[in-house]
Amino acid sequence: MGVTSASQPTYLGSTSFISAFDHGQQDMCLSTPKTAHASTLRKAWSADFTHVFPRLVQLLRPLRLYEDLVTDKYYRSSFTVIPAPLVLTPLRLLRNHWDRERWPHEGLGSQITQNTATQSIKVEANMTTDRFYNLFTGANLRWEFVGIIFAMAGLGASVSSSSPLLSLNGKDEISSDAFTMEMAAASHACLEICRQYDNVNDLVVWLNYAYFVLASNIMGETSNANALYSAMHKANRE
């Protein structure tokens, strides 16, 4: 499938989900989506909360695997809330950034947290894709986008026709079901981090949606995901 080049001067202002709420954005609050068994997704992470940041950073390493899974997910999906180029292009930019700069051995978690806490994301009417991607990928990587990567990779694994075994470290293999659960837990952890800083932007909307769909698929509650999809499109039209 074709992916829009990062250099193409596509404008994003009128496509922003958050633009529909500009007048009341200060009072708007996005809470983490809930499922009836959401605690199941967090259980494996809750016992070692102090190690969440290093664990999330470690999970970021297999970017090529995530890119393949997300690409396959878009190829197999008949419709989507988040356009493919807005996920795949910044994901490739991030992978290329680390190919050039080498994987940072220390401080990456702190850097991502600082970017998330101190730099705002505002989609302007004349903003190009280049400028938009630069707000949250590469050296400006944010937890919102990290969570989106995990959630979309989990969705990709759930529909993939490739090997039922996946590896997060290049050695040990886990089942696609276990991988999907890990991605759900990781994306939920990213959501919780973003909630600490009261971030409200398009990436948070996308992350909430992607996590909710993934969690609903795991728990068999797809009707909730369909309702959220309809609500988001109604808000965007208004």
Protein Blocks (a to p, Z undefined) as FASTA:
>chain_A
ZZddfklccdfklmpmklmmmmmmmmpccdddddfklmmmmmmmmmmmmlmmmmmmmmmm
mmmlmmmmmmmmmmmpmbdfbdfklmmmmmmmmmmmmmmnopafehklmmmmmmmmmmcc
dddfklcfklmmmmmgcjlocfklmmmmmmmmmmmmmmpcbdfbdcfklpaccdfklmmm
mmmmmmmmmmmmmmmnopacfklmmmmmmmmmmmmmmnopaklmmmmmmmmmmmmmZZ
